[in-house]
């Protein structure tokens, strides 16, 4: 059995995946991740696409939003080519469009906007209170030791992100997850990241795709895999409000306001450990019951 990378080794592996090769002006090659999965993880594609876009803008402009669509499943055994189009460079904003290609076909595209930042109004909703300290919660791998068959992809891929669910997760056994309106997760890089702010944003982008759709299942006490659902990200949007470090604990507070026609909408807010709202996410995903689920013929 292949040993799964954890801790700093896993973080260094992720940093290698985000270290794109510049082929030409606005053209980059993303290394494939050694993950043992057939499809490329959506967070990886979004993170690499943002790295590519960010490497083409002036250093004084920080990304404040991205909007992406997953068009086709990516092949994890092949590298991905990222083509960045310079839409506009204004006095304080830059806009880029990144297309991810494999075999000449688009698998993902994204628009991202960068801003110099300037003085203005400030306010924020408070972070949820009375939550357990992240260090008091066992990591997901520890929580699922009694159900090793439920680890799913977590048992086969590097774990650069330390994920700690407050309450039940979608990887619980079928019938054992309570139905909760909100899903809250502490997460951070499971090691030290370099000081480059773009890297912290790109690692958050990667991590934001790990648990967000799980908030759709949480409303119903449903789970992933046997006896539950299979999920696919359809689109992904992020807004970055304030600077942060993703090698410190971050609270991911998410909710699903609606689900219909086989799709679920999920919205999430990121808070740092001091309660500052640093980023927001929205995602729609396709959710299909597994053959083993109750009521599926």
N, C-alpha and C positions, 0 to 999 in steps of 0.2 A: 504494500500500500504506500503510495507517494505521500510524503509528509507535507502538510499544508503550511505555507508560509504565514507567520503571524508576527506581530510586533514590528520592530524597526525594519526587519528583513522584508516584510510585506509592504511597509510604507515605501521603502527604497525601490521595490519592484514596481509599485504604482508610479513613483516619480520617473522611473525609466520609461513607462508607458506614455507618460505625459511629455517626455522629452522628444519632441518631434524633430525630424530631419528636414532642414530647409533644402528643397530641390531647386527652386527657382524663385523669382519674385512672386509672392503670393501663393506659392505651391509648396506643400509640406507632405511628408510621409510619416504616418503614425505607426510605431512598432506594434505588433500583435502582443496581446497579453497571454502569458502562459497560464491559462485558467482551466483547460480541459473541458470547456463547454463548446457546444456546436455553434451557438449564436453569440455574437458580440453583445456584451452588457451595454444597455442604452446609456448608462451614466458614463461609461468609458468614451463612447462616441461623442457625447455632448461635451465632456471635459476636454478631449483632444481638439474638438472643433473650436472651443473657446481659446485654448492655448494658441492655435493657429491664428485666429483673429487678433488676439491680444499682442502677438509678436509683430503685427503690422501697424500699430498705432503708436503715437508719441508716448513716452514713459509717464508724462504728467496726466494722462487720461485714464481713469479707472472705469472698468465696465460697470454699468448700473442696471442693465437689463439684457436678457436674451430670450428669444422665442424660437423653438425648434420643432421640427416634425420628423418622426421616424417613418420612412417611406418603405424600406425593405429590411428584412433581417440581414445582419452582417455576418460574414463567415469569420469565425475567430481564428482560423488557421492562416489567414492572409492579412497582410498589412492594409491600411486604409490610406487613400490619398485625399488630402484636404486642399481645396481650391478656394482661396479667399479673394473676394471682390471688394474693392474699395468703392463704397457707395458714395461717401461724402466725408470730407475733412473740413469742418467749419471752424469758427473762432474758438469755440469751447466744446463742441461735440464732434465725434467721429462715429460713422456707421459702417459696419462690415457685414457682408453676407458670406457664409462659409458653406460649401457643399462637400459632403463626404462621399467618396467614390470607391467602389470595388468592382473590378472587372469592367470598368467603363460605365457602370450603372450607379445612379444616385441611391444611397441608402439612408441619408439624413441631410437635412439642410437647416440652417440657423441664421437668424439675423441678430446682431448684437450691437448695442449702442454704448459708447464710452463718453465720459464727461470729465471736465477738469475739476468740477466741484466749485461752489461759490457760496457766499453767505446768503441766508434766507430763513424762513420760518422753520421751526423744529417742534415736533411733538411725537409721541409714541404711546401706544397702548401698553399697559404694564404686562409683564410676564406672568404666567400662572404662578400662584404661590402654594405653599405647603406641599412641595414636591420632595421626594426623597433625594438625598445626595447621590450623585452618580456612582461614587465609590462604594456606596452601600448596596448597590444592585449588581448581581452577577452578570457577566457578559452573556450574550445570547447562546454561545456554545455551551456555557455552564448550565444555563436554564434548560437546555434541551438534552442534557446528558441522559435523562431518564427515557427519552424518546429519540435515540440517535437516528432512526429512520426518517425523522421529521426535519433533519438539518438541510436536506435538499442540496441546493448549490453551495451552501455554506460549508459543506463537508468536502467540497472538491476544489475550491478556489482560494487564492490568497485572501487574507482578512486584514487589509490595511486600515479598515475603519472599525473602531471599537463601538459596538452597538448595544445599548442597554435599554430594553423595553420597560416602561413603567406599567405594569399590568401584563395581560396576556398578549402574545404575538400571533401573527398569522402562520407561524411555524409550529404552533401547538398541535396536539392531536385533535382530530375531528371530534366535536362535541365537548371539548374541554375549554374552549375560549369563551369568556363572557362577552356579551354584546355591549360595547361602549361607544358613546357618541364621539368622543375624542380619543385620539391615539397620541401618546407622548413618549418620546424616545430621547435619551441622552446619547450623543455620539461625538466622536472626535477621531482624528488620525491616531493610530496606535503606535505613535513614535513621534520623532521631531521632524518638522518641515523646515525647508529653507525660508529665509526672510522675505523672499519675493512675494508681494501681495497677490499677484496674479495666480501664483501656485496655490495659495490658500483658497482663493475663489474657485479655482478649477477643481480642487479636491472636494470642496463643498458641493459643486455641481455634480461631481461623480457620486457623492454620498446621498445627494437629494433624491436620487432615483432608487435607492435601496429599499425604502420603507413607505414612501408616500402613498402608493396604491393600496397598501395594507390598511389604510384608514377607511377605504371603501368596505373591505371585508369586516372591519371592526364594528361597523354599525349593525351587522347581522350575526356577529359571533362566528363568522366563517373563517376558513383557513385556506392555505395554499396546498396544492398537491392532492394526494389520495383523500377522497371524502370531501373535497373542497373545490378549489378553482385554479385555473391557469390564467396568468395575466400577461398582457403585452402593452407597453407604453405606446401611445399614439402620438402624443405631443408633450412638450415640456416647456414651461416658462419660469424664469427666475428674475427677481429684482434684488439688487444689492444696495442696501440703504446706508450702511456704515462699515468702516474698517473692522476687521476681526482677525483672529488667528484660529485656524482649524485644528491645531494641535493642542488647544484648550477645549474644555467641555462646552458643548453647544446643545441646547434643548431644541428638539424638532417637535413642535406642537401642530398636529394636523387633524383635519376633519373632512368628511365627505358630505357636501350639502345635497347631492342628488346622484342617483344612478337610474338608468333606463336604457332599453334597447341593447342590452349587453355591454353598455359602457358605464363607467363610473368616473365621477369628477372628484378630485382630491385637491385640497388647499392646505398649505403648510406655512408656519412662521418659525423662523430661527431666532433664538435668543442666546446671547452669551451668558456665562455663569453669573454675571452681575445683573442680569435682567434686561439688558439693552437689546432692542429689536434690530437685528443686523441684516436679515434677508427674508424674502417671501418666495413661495413656490406655488405653482398651479400645474396640474397634470390631468389629462384624461387618459384612461386606459380601457382596453378590451378585456372583459372578464368572462371566461367560459367554464362551465362546470366540467369537472373530470368525469370520466365514465363511471367511477366508483361512487359519485355523489348521489345522495338520496334523490329520487325523482327523475334520475336520468336513465332513459331506456337503454 
